[in-house]
Amino acid sequence: MSTELFLQRAIVAIVILGVSFPIHEFSHAFAAFYLGDSTARHMGRLTLNPIAHFDPVGGTLLAVSVLVGGGFGWAKPTPVNPMNLRGGKWGGALVAAAGPISNLVLAVAGAIPLRFMLATGTGPPILQGILAIFVEINLLLMVFNLIPIPPLDGSAVLFAFLPPSTAWQLRAVLSQYGLFLLILLIFPIFGGTSLLSVVFRAIIDPLFHLLVGQ
């Protein structure tokens, strides 16, 4: 890895920890507060302050994985009491979806200036590289969080579309074996590539091309 690429990734890691993670968790907290649950607000999580959302393990893993070419990590989960939410299961689904949606918004925000730079041949290459990595990692965080396995956000979205009895049974199974499923998805089996990586590339690459045009 060149010094320039390492610097780009280091900058993006800082931005993800200081901007993307706080906005992701703030979006959960704001959606919950808007729908009637003040749990996150009372616990000081209805804020964009990165310190309030920082998880030592997830944050460290994110920084290391970004530096080596990935982008996997997490912030401190936002506390939500679903019993307080208006809209029942749909309220819970909206709160869960708010986080991944914020990552998509951030990806679009980074893609707009990058697309302009690439189309016009302007902007320093190091800035283009930073924006490209920023867009890609936010797309990765969006897709990863939408995996329908607890405790990821996609599980609450999935359960909202299922009949209550089916959702209850599936939640019980996935809550018990979800971690093992994630490990299987992450474990490299295809010539050193995990099934999750194959799926991610199939989704993220077209999205990146759509946003950036390259």
ABEGO torsion letter per residue (X at the ends): XBAAAAAAAAAAAAAAAAAAAAAAAAAAAAAAAAAGBAAAAAAGABBABAAAABBAAAAAAAAAAAAAGBGBEBBBBBBBBAAABBGEAAAAAAAAAAAAAAAAAAAAAAAAAAAAAAAAGBEBAAAAAAAAAAAAAAAAAAAAAABBBOABAAAAAAAAABBAAAAAAAAAAAAAAAAAAAAAAABBABGGBBAAAAAAAAAAAAAAAAAAGX
